[in-house]
Amino acid sequence: MIFRKSRNFYWVLFAVGFALNLVWELSQMQYFTALSEIGYPKAVLFCTLASVVDGVAVVSIFIVLENLFDNGRGDYVIAAALGGLTAVLFELAAKKLGLWTYAASMPVIPFIEVGLLPMIQLLLLVPLSIFVTRKLDNRM
């Protein structure tokens, strides 16, 4: 793998991805039963750790994009697709490991039985993180 951007770019991308995902994670806490049962401080810590993983996923997806694709506008569509796929894999693994369960209010995708909100999360926030970071990079 070749890193085509400065080290600073990747740190900013991680920070943007982390921040956007943390806001989303905290906003969707009510849709998970385990998080409401462990208390607010522990749930915030859990969401913060999940956002670190999400930030790493954002950077990883970007590295794949910059090495396999042409860095055009289509990258955002590919980033969204990879983000959605990553979310599905994360959710399936978390369910298998018993890390959390969905509340009755969580919309679930039929057949794969994965929460819709976590899938939409990375589907939207991966390309948004890349977009915001590219805009910030142009200003630096």
C-alpha positions as CSV (number, residue, x, y, z in Angstrom):
1,M,0.0,0.0,0.0
2,I,1.2,3.4,-0.9
3,F,0.3,6.4,1.3
4,R,-0.2,9.3,-1.1
5,K,-1.2,12.0,1.3
6,S,0.7,13.6,4.2
7,R,0.6,12.0,7.6
8,N,-1.3,15.0,8.8
9,F,-4.1,14.3,6.2
10,Y,-4.7,10.9,7.7
11,W,-4.8,12.2,11.3
12,V,-7.3,14.9,10.2
13,L,-9.3,12.2,8.4
14,F,-9.3,10.1,11.5
15,A,-10.3,13.0,13.7
16,V,-13.2,14.0,11.4
17,G,-14.3,10.4,11.1
18,F,-14.1,10.0,14.9
19,A,-16.0,13.2,15.6
20,L,-18.8,12.6,13.1
21,N,-19.2,9.0,14.3
22,L,-19.2,9.9,18.0
23,V,-22.1,12.3,17.4
24,W,-24.0,9.5,15.5
25,E,-23.1,6.9,18.1
26,L,-24.4,9.0,21.0
27,S,-27.5,9.9,19.1
28,Q,-28.5,6.3,18.4
29,M,-27.8,4.9,21.9
30,Q,-31.5,4.6,22.6
31,Y,-31.8,2.0,19.9
32,F,-29.5,-0.5,21.7
33,T,-30.7,-2.4,24.8
34,A,-27.3,-3.2,26.3
35,L,-26.2,0.5,26.2
36,S,-29.2,1.7,28.1
37,E,-28.7,-1.1,30.7
38,I,-25.1,-0.3,31.6
39,G,-25.7,3.4,32.5
40,Y,-24.9,6.6,30.8
41,P,-21.1,7.0,31.6
42,K,-20.3,3.5,30.5
43,A,-22.4,3.9,27.4
44,V,-20.6,7.1,26.5
45,L,-17.3,5.3,27.0
46,F,-18.5,2.4,24.8
47,C,-19.6,4.8,22.1
48,T,-16.3,6.6,22.2
49,L,-14.4,3.4,21.7
50,A,-16.7,2.4,18.9
51,S,-16.1,5.8,17.3
52,V,-12.3,5.1,17.5
53,V,-12.9,1.9,15.5
54,D,-15.1,3.8,13.1
55,G,-12.4,6.4,12.6
56,V,-9.9,3.7,11.8
57,A,-12.4,2.2,9.4
58,V,-12.7,5.6,7.6
59,V,-9.0,5.9,7.2
60,S,-8.7,2.3,6.0
61,I,-11.4,2.7,3.5
62,F,-9.8,5.9,2.2
63,I,-6.4,4.1,1.8
64,V,-8.1,1.4,-0.2
65,L,-9.8,4.1,-2.4
66,E,-6.6,6.1,-3.1
67,N,-4.7,2.9,-4.1
68,L,-7.4,1.2,-6.2
69,F,-9.4,4.0,-7.7
70,D,-8.8,7.4,-9.4
71,N,-9.8,9.8,-6.7
72,G,-12.7,11.2,-8.7
73,R,-16.2,11.9,-7.6
74,G,-17.1,8.3,-8.0
75,D,-14.9,7.6,-5.0
76,Y,-17.7,8.9,-2.7
77,V,-20.1,6.3,-4.0
78,I,-17.5,3.6,-3.6
79,A,-16.7,4.9,-0.1
80,A,-20.4,4.8,0.8
81,A,-20.6,1.2,-0.4
82,L,-17.5,0.1,1.5
83,G,-18.8,2.0,4.5
84,G,-22.1,0.2,4.4
85,L,-20.4,-3.2,3.9
86,T,-18.1,-2.5,6.8
87,A,-21.0,-1.6,9.0
88,V,-22.8,-4.8,8.2
89,L,-19.7,-6.8,9.0
90,F,-19.2,-4.9,12.3
91,E,-22.8,-5.4,13.3
92,L,-22.7,-9.2,12.5
93,A,-19.5,-9.6,14.4
94,A,-20.8,-7.6,17.4
95,K,-24.0,-9.6,17.5
96,K,-22.1,-12.9,17.3
97,L,-19.8,-11.7,20.2
98,G,-22.8,-10.5,22.2
99,L,-21.5,-6.9,22.4
100,W,-25.0,-5.4,22.1
101,T,-28.6,-6.1,21.2
102,Y,-31.1,-4.0,19.4
103,A,-34.0,-2.3,21.2
104,A,-37.5,-3.0,19.7
105,S,-37.3,0.6,18.2
106,M,-34.3,-0.3,16.0
107,P,-35.3,-0.8,12.3
108,V,-33.7,-4.0,11.2
109,I,-32.7,-5.0,7.6
110,P,-34.6,-8.2,6.7
111,F,-32.6,-11.4,5.9
112,I,-29.3,-10.1,7.4
113,E,-30.9,-9.0,10.6
114,V,-28.6,-6.0,11.0
115,G,-29.7,-2.6,12.4
116,L,-30.5,-0.1,9.7
117,L,-29.1,2.9,11.6
118,P,-25.6,1.6,12.0
119,M,-25.5,0.6,8.3
120,I,-26.7,4.1,7.3
121,Q,-24.1,5.6,9.7
122,L,-21.0,4.4,7.9
123,L,-22.8,4.5,4.5
124,L,-23.1,8.3,5.0
125,L,-20.2,9.2,7.4
126,V,-17.4,7.5,5.5
127,P,-17.8,9.6,2.3
128,L,-18.7,12.7,4.4
129,S,-15.5,12.4,6.5
130,I,-13.5,12.1,3.3
131,F,-15.2,15.1,1.7
132,V,-14.8,17.3,4.8
133,T,-11.1,16.3,5.2
134,R,-10.4,17.0,1.5
135,K,-12.0,20.5,2.0
136,L,-9.9,21.1,5.1
137,D,-6.8,19.8,3.3
138,N,-7.3,22.4,0.5
139,R,-7.2,25.1,3.1
140,M,-4.0,23.9,4.9
